[in-house]
Amino acid sequence: MLRVRLDKQRGEFRLNLAFETPTPGLVALFGRSGCGKTTTVNLMAGLLRPDQGHIELDGETLYDSRRGIDVPAEKRHIGYVFQDARLFPHLTVLGNLRYGARRAAAPATPGAFEEVVELLGLGALLARRPYQLSGGERQRVALGRALLRRPRLLLLDEPLASLDLARREELLPYLERLRDRLAVPMIYVSHQFEEVLRLATHVVLLEAGAVAAQGGVADICRQPSLRAIVGPDAIGAVIEGHVDTLDPLTDLALISIGHGRLRIEADGLKSGQRVRVQLLARDLILATEPPRGLSVRNALAGTVVAVTPDEPRARLLEVDIGGARIVARLTAAACAELGLQAGRPVFVLVKAVSLRGHVYPAAPSEPAASSAALPGAAPGAAAESG
């Protein structure tokens, strides 16, 4: 477990928060710019000192103001990847990676270097210098250098912020691979909600220096406090399922989700794959009778479990579709005319095209097993770039 309680005054801004998250996994610190995300990770790394608080990682106390414990940054075994890669310009990619490996406090296990190179797709880049790399490639090298120092915790402070959309899309699959294949806990700072949806196994939602909510991605997506940050159009539910079958003739995938199934564009999905699907409240239609004669092919049977005000003339309806809950936005008039209230059976209609770009590989249902090359408990990296 990672347990954090921090209090820090910086000018007019005060950070006062507490959260507890499971390890391993990827924990997203999410919120608006200026809410305290970077200050939080700098305090965790030991680059800033809290006014008071407590930081504990897997049973080891790194900071405790009451007990006078303050482990120096270089002994916390924490890796840090910044927004800019901060590579050594005079070294090749191979040289930058070897620098990280030499800085590890414990000897590398056989195959550690090769594993990182393969995991991040760096084999073809080893002879290049940083000026010959794209922004996404530089960040991959920074990630590799940090991992080769064998950190017990990896902090990533908006590593995609300086990249354009194409480079972000290039790097995201590599971050998913790190999440799924390594047992190194990660704290991922972001103010882009799509990144959180794709990567996080746990979310800490920050607002004005405090924790507004925390929990799994599915729980956070239904939190009212999220709306103020991402806006009404991004409100919805995130649920996980798995790919049952693929139809090569229609290029559609059939995904089991709750007690029902969704037909969506295959778009590189594989049979048996676990996926995370975002269903935006604005894209859902509710019916009180089985649909007939419609172009919409996705109809999930469910039961309304809650109706809450959303805007002066709108309502958010939470619908249980068989162990998973989704959220739809309807007008208050439509709710009244259809008699939609808790306990009412409904059918949720979902257009396949509305799911385009809203289906992501899900994290494994079980935590990643410790990698032979990069055990999460091994001593290693200090809180420095890469």
Protein Blocks (a to p, Z undefined) as FASTA:
>chain_A
ZZddddddehjbccddddddddeddddddddehilpmmmmmmmnopaccfbdcddeehia
fbdfknopacdfklnopacddfbloiafkbcfklmmmmmmmmpmbdcdehklmmmmmmno
pmmmmmpcfklpcfklmmmmmmmmmmmnopabdcdehkllmpcfklmmmmmmmmmmmmmm
pccdcddddfbfklmmmmpmbdcddeehiafbgcdfklmmmpmklmmmnopklgccdddd
ddfbdcfklopacddehjbdcdddfklpaehiacdddddfklpccdfbdcehiablbdcd
dddfbdcdfbfmbccddddeehpacdddddfklmmmnopaehiacdddddfklmgopacc
dddfbdcdddfklcfkbgcddddeZZ
